[in-house]
Amino acid sequence: MAISLQKGQKISLEKEAGAGLTRIIMGLGWDAAKGKSGVLGKLFGGGGDDSIDLDASCLLFDNGGNLIDVVWFRQLRSQDGSIQHSGDNRTGDGDGDDEQIQVNLSAVPVTVKNLVFTVNNFTGQDFSKVENAYCRIINGANNSEIARYDLSCQGGHTAMVMAKVYRHNNEWKMHAIGDIGHGRTAGDLLPQITPLL
């Protein structure tokens, strides 16, 4: 059964998966918040049927904290080929993950120590318009959910540093970060990410 992570919690992905872990999927899901309905809602912009475009990204860092590569909707594959983005979902409609980033852990270069996963709103809408947001880690071998982290902290922020997957003593671990931020892209969050490496 998957672990429900709390902000700041760290886990060993391999121990939680119960076996050797070679591939993971970071899934991101969200819905547009339901607004006011009826005539008053339409007059005051609370109709609730607006779509929300959140964007998942993965930033790769080396031991020295240097940014090596970024996987996001404008670059769907890492330069080394170990990480693949599912593509941009611009609405959040439907059930399940709206965007996924697949990571072949066994192919991630040894020079990469940290994979930092972020979520941004490229169009500038803030998280007061988002509900039911989450990220989760799935075992890519059997599609079982290893861990889930609730991201539904509504507010005026436009971005969040979701989690970090990192190497420690030859195993992959996960740190649920959940720090809110501002910015249209993952690159805008670099000053906030650097101290977390």
C-alpha positions in Angstrom: 0.0 0.0 0.0 1.3 3.5 -0.9 2.6 5.8 1.7 0.8 9.2 2.1 3.8 11.6 2.5 3.9 14.6 4.8 5.8 17.8 4.0 9.5 17.2 4.7 9.2 13.4 5.0 12.0 11.3 3.4 11.6 7.6 2.4 13.7 4.9 0.7 12.0 4.2 -2.6 13.5 0.7 -2.9 12.4 -0.3 0.6 8.9 1.0 0.0 8.7 -0.8 -3.4 9.7 -4.0 -1.7 12.2 -4.9 -4.5 14.9 -3.6 -6.7 13.6 -0.4 -8.4 14.8 0.4 -11.9 12.0 2.6 -13.3 9.7 5.1 -11.6 7.0 7.4 -12.8 6.3 10.7 -11.2 2.6 11.4 -11.8 1.0 14.8 -11.4 -2.8 15.3 -11.2 -5.1 18.3 -10.6 -8.5 19.8 -11.2 -9.8 23.3 -11.7 -11.4 24.5 -8.5 -15.2 24.7 -8.6 -16.3 28.3 -8.4 -19.5 30.0 -7.7 -22.4 28.9 -10.0 -25.3 30.7 -11.5 -25.7 34.3 -12.6 -23.7 35.8 -9.8 -20.8 33.4 -10.4 -20.8 34.3 -14.1 -20.9 38.1 -13.4 -18.1 37.9 -10.9 -15.8 35.4 -12.7 -16.5 32.4 -10.5 -18.0 30.0 -13.0 -15.5 27.3 -12.1 -15.3 25.9 -15.7 -12.0 27.5 -16.6 -9.2 25.1 -17.3 -5.9 25.1 -15.4 -2.6 24.4 -17.1 -0.1 23.1 -14.6 3.3 21.9 -15.9 5.4 19.2 -14.3 9.2 19.5 -14.8 12.3 17.5 -13.7 15.6 19.2 -13.1 18.8 17.2 -13.0 21.7 18.2 -10.7 25.2 16.9 -10.1 27.0 16.4 -6.8 28.1 20.0 -6.8 24.6 21.3 -7.2 25.0 22.3 -10.8 22.1 22.1 -13.1 22.8 19.5 -15.9 19.4 19.2 -17.7 15.7 20.0 -17.5 12.8 17.9 -18.7 9.6 19.9 -19.3 6.9 20.5 -21.9 9.4 22.2 -24.3 12.0 19.4 -23.9 10.2 16.1 -23.4 13.3 13.9 -23.1 16.5 14.3 -21.1 19.7 14.6 -23.2 20.9 11.3 -21.9 17.5 9.6 -22.7 16.9 8.4 -19.1 13.9 10.7 -18.5 10.8 11.1 -20.6 7.9 13.5 -20.1 4.3 12.5 -21.2 3.6 15.9 -22.8 1.7 19.0 -21.9 -1.9 18.7 -20.4 -3.4 22.1 -20.6 -6.7 21.5 -18.7 -6.4 19.0 -15.8 -9.6 17.4 -17.1 -10.2 13.7 -16.5 -9.3 11.2 -13.8 -5.8 10.0 -12.9 -2.5 11.6 -13.7 -2.6 14.6 -16.0 1.1 14.6 -16.7 3.8 12.0 -16.0 7.5 11.9 -16.0 9.1 8.5 -16.5 12.6 7.9 -15.1 14.8 4.9 -15.9 16.8 5.0 -12.7 19.3 2.4 -14.0 20.1 4.7 -17.0 20.4 8.0 -15.1 24.1 8.9 -15.3 26.2 8.4 -12.2 27.1 12.1 -12.3 23.4 12.9 -11.5 22.7 13.1 -7.8 19.4 14.9 -7.5 16.2 14.9 -9.6 14.0 17.8 -8.5 10.3 17.7 -9.5 8.4 21.0 -9.8 5.0 22.2 -10.9 4.4 25.6 -12.4 1.5 27.5 -14.0 2.9 28.8 -17.3 -0.1 31.1 -17.8 0.2 32.7 -14.4 -3.0 31.4 -12.7 -2.4 30.8 -9.0 -3.2 27.8 -6.9 -6.4 29.3 -5.5 -7.8 28.1 -8.8 -6.5 24.5 -8.2 -7.9 21.6 -6.2 -7.2 17.9 -5.8 -3.6 18.4 -6.8 -1.1 15.6 -6.0 2.1 14.0 -7.1 2.8 10.4 -6.8 5.7 7.9 -7.4 4.8 4.7 -9.3 6.9 1.6 -9.7 7.5 1.5 -13.4 7.8 -2.2 -13.4 4.3 -3.1 -12.2 2.5 0.3 -12.0 2.0 0.0 -8.3 1.9 3.3 -6.4 4.8 3.7 -3.9 4.1 7.1 -2.4 1.6 10.0 -2.8 2.0 13.6 -1.7 -1.0 15.9 -1.5 -0.3 19.3 -3.2 -3.6 20.9 -2.5 -2.5 24.0 -0.6 -4.5 26.7 -2.2 -3.1 30.2 -2.3 -1.6 33.0 -4.3 1.5 31.0 -5.4 2.0 29.9 -9.0 4.5 27.2 -8.5 5.7 24.5 -6.1 8.9 22.5 -5.6 7.1 19.1 -5.2 9.8 16.6 -4.4 13.4 15.5 -4.7 14.5 12.0 -5.7 18.1 11.5 -4.9 21.0 9.1 -4.5 22.2 8.2 -1.0 24.5 5.3 -0.2 23.8 3.7 -3.5 20.0 3.8 -3.3 17.3 6.1 -4.4 15.4 8.1 -1.8 12.6 10.6 -2.0 12.1 13.8 -0.1 8.6 15.4 -0.1 9.4 19.1 -0.2 6.1 20.9 -1.0 7.6 24.4 -0.9 5.4 27.0 -2.6 6.9 29.6 -5.0 6.4 31.8 -8.0 7.3 31.5 -11.6 6.1 30.4 -15.0 8.8 27.7 -15.5 11.0 25.5 -13.4 14.0 27.7 -14.1 12.3 30.5 -12.2 12.5 28.3 -9.1 16.3 27.7 -9.2 17.1 30.2 -6.3 14.6 28.3 -4.2 15.8 24.8 -5.2 19.6 25.3 -4.8 19.5 25.3 -0.9 17.5 22.0 -1.0 20.2 20.1 -2.8 
